[in-house]
């Protein structure tokens, strides 16, 4: 009881100090605040991105151009982090062996073979909705450098479309569409696509992930459009990895690493 | 920035966070955590950070709720030891 009183007092004091600090903040969206414009002597890079990123890359969505081009190295290893998270899930949860027995049991309990009519409405709805979700996910990936979206969001939506199949029918139905071997391959291919853009730029005599050097490959007028096309390419790579790992994490969590039946 | 909209979202946000922390049932807690994620998504969209809001809607409110529910379904109250 006493510790609760002390904790409440500590929280109240910390909260009031934080609120007092907030009153000194610059106004919301102030372009001349230190975070946006920097201080005299060390100007911030945000103004450069706002003014020059469209001229540099011909990509209207500044967020995507910063994420996939100016900070492409950072994003590449973010994708590697997601891949590593998926591998950690495999290492912790995946159970190998004893599979024939559990698979036979799962086939016995398959809702569509033994006529579980409660799932007909859900199953039919999902069958109608899933193509729309997947089409939207592909649009989010393909249009990510012109509107909000990109590889991470599109990949998560695409992965969610497989999860929704697993939720509505069972895990085996989703694994028939994206098997374990295929999603591990997909996750690795995604990172390879991203790294390939970097290495191609190196081969053509520029820095790693300097997309402007890819102009001869894309046969564009200037390096700007090459950067725009390369951003789409690396977003596709990110989407591959994220799709595969999102579904892999769900499949391993829901089936306790057995990859049969699921929830 | 619409002030009234901000206040409504922030009040619901605090309420959702408190309920999600205090409710005893883990399944309800994870569902309310999904509501919390969706409210944060609304807040970001309203502040003009559409890309972040999009990510929060798909990851925070969508997939992570599903992952939490999947985990809750695989837990039991009693230990099997």
Interface residues (C-beta under 8 A of the other chain):
Chain A: X28 X29 X61 X63 X64 X140 X148 X149 X150 X152 X153 X156 X157 X159 X160 X163 X167 X246 X249 X250 X253 X254 X256 X263
Chain B: X1 X47 X48 X50 X51 X53 X54 X55 X58 X59 X62 X63 X66 X67 X70 X71 X73 X74
